[in-house]
């Protein structure tokens, strides 16, 4: 199930015209590593995306 969801996420991101390819690559690398990101890391990533700038 998780693999199916990740595949769907990757396909959506690849097709999205306003998501930069390097951001997709970072997301893939992050999702394929263990341990999974903490809630704080996910929130920081979402803020970066919303604000369009690096935080921290």
C-alpha positions as protocol buffer text, in pm:
chain_id: "A"
residue {
  index: 1
  type: UNK
  ca { x: 0 y: 0 z: 0 }
}
residue {
  index: 2
  type: UNK
  ca { x: 274 y: 247 z: 96 }
}
residue {
  index: 3
  type: UNK
  ca { x: 458 y: 178 z: -230 }
}
residue {
  index: 4
  type: UNK
  ca { x: 142 y: 251 z: -427 }
}
residue {
  index: 5
  type: UNK
  ca { x: 93 y: 579 z: -244 }
}
residue {
  index: 6
  type: UNK
  ca { x: 455 y: 684 z: -298 }
}
residue {
  index: 7
  type: UNK
  ca { x: 431 y: 600 z: -668 }
}
residue {
  index: 8
  type: UNK
  ca { x: 117 y: 812 z: -698 }
}
residue {
  index: 9
  type: UNK
  ca { x: 285 y: 1099 z: -513 }
}
residue {
  index: 10
  type: UNK
  ca { x: 589 y: 1085 z: -743 }
}
residue {
  index: 11
  type: UNK
  ca { x: 369 y: 1081 z: -1053 }
}
residue {
  index: 12
  type: UNK
  ca { x: 168 y: 1382 z: -930 }
}
residue {
  index: 13
  type: UNK
  ca { x: 482 y: 1579 z: -849 }
}
residue {
  index: 14
  type: UNK
  ca { x: 644 y: 1493 z: -1183 }
}
residue {
  index: 15
  type: UNK
  ca { x: 334 y: 1617 z: -1366 }
}
residue {
  index: 16
  type: UNK
  ca { x: 294 y: 1935 z: -1159 }
}
residue {
  index: 17
  type: UNK
  ca { x: 417 y: 2235 z: -1362 }
}
residue {
  index: 18
  type: UNK
  ca { x: 509 y: 2453 z: -1063 }
}
residue {
  index: 19
  type: UNK
  ca { x: 715 y: 2198 z: -867 }
}
residue {
  index: 20
  type: UNK
  ca { x: 1084 y: 2221 z: -947 }
}
residue {
  index: 21
  type: UNK
  ca { x: 1254 y: 1893 z: -1050 }
}
residue {
  index: 22
  type: UNK
  ca { x: 1524 y: 1939 z: -785 }
}
residue {
  index: 23
  type: UNK
  ca { x: 1253 y: 1962 z: -517 }
}
residue {
  index: 24
  type: UNK
  ca { x: 1104 y: 1634 z: -642 }
}
residue {
  index: 25
  type: UNK
  ca { x: 1449 y: 1474 z: -630 }
}
residue {
  index: 26
  type: UNK
  ca { x: 1502 y: 1594 z: -271 }
}
residue {
  index: 27
  type: UNK
  ca { x: 1162 y: 1458 z: -172 }
}
residue {
  index: 28
  type: UNK
  ca { x: 1231 y: 1120 z: -330 }
}
residue {
  index: 29
  type: UNK
  ca { x: 1568 y: 1097 z: -156 }
}
residue {
  index: 30
  type: UNK
  ca { x: 1413 y: 1192 z: 178 }
}
residue {
  index: 31
  type: UNK
  ca { x: 1128 y: 941 z: 148 }
}
residue {
  index: 32
  type: UNK
  ca { x: 1362 y: 657 z: 52 }
}
residue {
  index: 33
  type: UNK
  ca { x: 1587 y: 699 z: 358 }
}
residue {
  index: 34
  type: UNK
  ca { x: 1531 y: 581 z: 712 }
}
residue {
  index: 35
  type: UNK
  ca { x: 1443 y: 701 z: 965 }
}
residue {
  index: 36
  type: UNK
  ca { x: 1144 y: 890 z: 835 }
}
residue {
  index: 37
  type: UNK
  ca { x: 1140 y: 1267 z: 892 }
}
residue {
  index: 38
  type: UNK
  ca { x: 1016 y: 1403 z: 1222 }
}
residue {
  index: 39
  type: UNK
  ca { x: 706 y: 1619 z: 1246 }
}
residue {
  index: 40
  type: UNK
  ca { x: 929 y: 1924 z: 1284 }
}
residue {
  index: 41
  type: UNK
  ca { x: 1121 y: 1841 z: 967 }
}
residue {
  index: 42
  type: UNK
  ca { x: 797 y: 1792 z: 775 }
}
residue {
  index: 43
  type: UNK
  ca { x: 662 y: 2125 z: 905 }
}
residue {
  index: 44
  type: UNK
  ca { x: 988 y: 2301 z: 810 }
}
residue {
  index: 45
  type: UNK
  ca { x: 970 y: 2153 z: 461 }
}
residue {
  index: 46
  type: UNK
  ca { x: 610 y: 2268 z: 422 }
}
residue {
  index: 47
  type: UNK
  ca { x: 704 y: 2619 z: 537 }
}
residue {
  index: 48
  type: UNK
  ca { x: 989 y: 2626 z: 285 }
}
residue {
  index: 49
  type: UNK
  ca { x: 745 y: 2530 z: 14 }
}
residue {
  index: 50
  type: UNK
  ca { x: 480 y: 2784 z: 118 }
}
residue {
  index: 51
  type: UNK
  ca { x: 724 y: 3070 z: 175 }
}
residue {
  index: 52
  type: UNK
  ca { x: 948 y: 2982 z: -119 }
}
residue {
  index: 53
  type: UNK
  ca { x: 1264 y: 3020 z: 87 }
}
residue {
  index: 54
  type: UNK
  ca { x: 1488 y: 2816 z: 308 }
}
residue {
  index: 55
  type: UNK
  ca { x: 1417 y: 2828 z: 681 }
}
residue {
  index: 56
  type: UNK
  ca { x: 1667 y: 2768 z: 960 }
}
